[in-house]
Amino acid sequence: MNFPDNLRYSEEHEWIRVEGNTAYVGISAFAQGELGDIVFVDINTVGKTLAANDIFGTVEAVKTVSDLYLPVGGTIEEFNKELESAPELINEDPYGKGWLVRITVANPAELDNLMDADTYKGKVGA
């Protein structure tokens, strides 16, 4: 299982990649593997400012629906529109084309509360 070193990971299995004040958020390879085939993504929080650990949407897999939690506080700037017609991108490329939202990070210090790749690997037993 792949856990890129340039990402930070949350307890709820979301990842975040920071590029300046902007960050991309998705779910980890471990999370998508646990969920199975993802068939629908529901994110209706674009334009909203949320706190760390707030629910920003849901992913629906064949057998379950799972909430998505924002790893750090910020404003949801964009939803990955490719997921509307191809939600399977989350399964196929969770750290690339399968990103969920782009956010503006409110407080970069909150990133320190997240796990690095090695810590996250230990959490999921990889």
C-alpha positions in Angstrom: 0.0 0.0 0.0 1.3 3.4 -0.9 1.5 6.3 1.6 3.3 9.3 0.0 5.7 11.1 2.3 4.6 14.6 1.1 1.1 14.2 2.6 -0.2 14.4 6.2 -2.9 12.0 7.4 -5.9 12.3 9.8 -7.3 9.8 12.2 -10.3 9.5 9.9 -8.1 8.4 7.0 -8.1 11.6 5.0 -4.9 13.0 3.5 -3.9 16.6 2.8 -1.3 18.0 0.4 -0.4 21.6 1.1 0.7 23.9 -1.7 1.2 27.4 -0.2 -2.1 28.5 1.4 -4.0 26.0 -0.8 -4.4 22.3 0.0 -5.9 19.3 -1.6 -7.8 16.7 0.5 -8.7 13.1 -0.3 -9.0 9.7 1.3 -6.1 7.4 1.8 -5.4 4.2 -0.2 -6.2 2.3 3.0 -9.6 4.0 3.4 -10.6 3.4 -0.2 -9.6 -0.2 0.1 -11.7 -0.6 3.2 -14.7 1.0 1.5 -14.5 -1.0 -1.7 -15.8 0.3 -5.0 -16.8 3.9 -4.7 -19.9 4.7 -6.7 -20.9 8.3 -5.7 -19.4 11.4 -4.0 -21.6 14.0 -2.4 -19.9 17.3 -1.5 -22.1 20.3 -1.2 -19.8 22.5 1.0 -18.0 24.5 -1.7 -17.8 28.1 -0.5 -18.2 27.1 3.2 -15.6 27.6 5.9 -15.4 24.6 8.2 -13.4 23.7 11.3 -11.0 20.8 11.5 -12.9 17.5 11.8 -16.1 18.9 10.4 -17.9 16.7 7.9 -17.5 18.2 4.4 -19.3 15.5 2.4 -19.8 11.7 1.9 -18.6 8.9 -0.3 -20.9 6.1 -1.2 -19.5 2.7 -1.9 -21.4 -0.4 -3.0 -22.1 -1.5 0.6 -21.8 1.7 2.7 -21.8 5.5 2.9 -19.0 7.1 4.8 -18.6 10.7 6.1 -15.7 12.8 5.0 -13.9 14.9 7.7 -11.8 18.0 6.9 -8.3 17.4 8.4 -7.7 21.1 9.1 -10.0 24.1 9.2 -10.4 26.1 6.0 -12.7 27.2 3.2 -13.8 24.6 0.6 -12.8 26.3 -2.7 -13.4 23.5 -5.2 -14.8 20.1 -5.6 -13.1 17.7 -8.0 -15.7 17.7 -10.8 -14.2 14.7 -12.5 -15.6 12.6 -9.6 -19.2 13.4 -10.7 -18.9 11.1 -13.7 -15.9 9.0 -12.5 -16.1 8.4 -8.7 -13.9 5.3 -9.3 -10.9 7.6 -9.6 -10.8 7.5 -5.8 -10.1 3.8 -6.0 -7.8 4.0 -9.0 -5.7 7.0 -8.0 -6.5 8.2 -4.4 -3.5 10.5 -4.2 -3.7 11.9 -7.7 -6.8 12.2 -9.9 -9.0 11.0 -7.0 -8.6 14.1 -4.8 -11.9 15.4 -3.3 -11.6 19.1 -2.5 -9.3 22.0 -2.7 -9.3 24.2 0.3 -7.7 27.4 1.7 -6.1 26.5 5.0 -7.2 28.8 7.8 -4.5 27.9 10.3 -1.4 26.1 9.0 -0.4 25.2 12.6 -3.3 22.6 12.6 -1.2 20.5 10.2 1.1 19.7 13.1 -1.9 17.7 14.6 -1.8 15.3 11.7 0.3 12.1 11.1 3.2 11.8 8.8 3.4 8.8 6.4 5.4 6.6 8.8 3.0 7.2 11.8 0.0 6.6 9.6 1.5 3.3 8.3 1.8 2.2 11.9 -1.8 3.2 12.6 -3.2 1.1 9.7 -0.7 -1.8 10.2 0.9 -1.4 6.8 
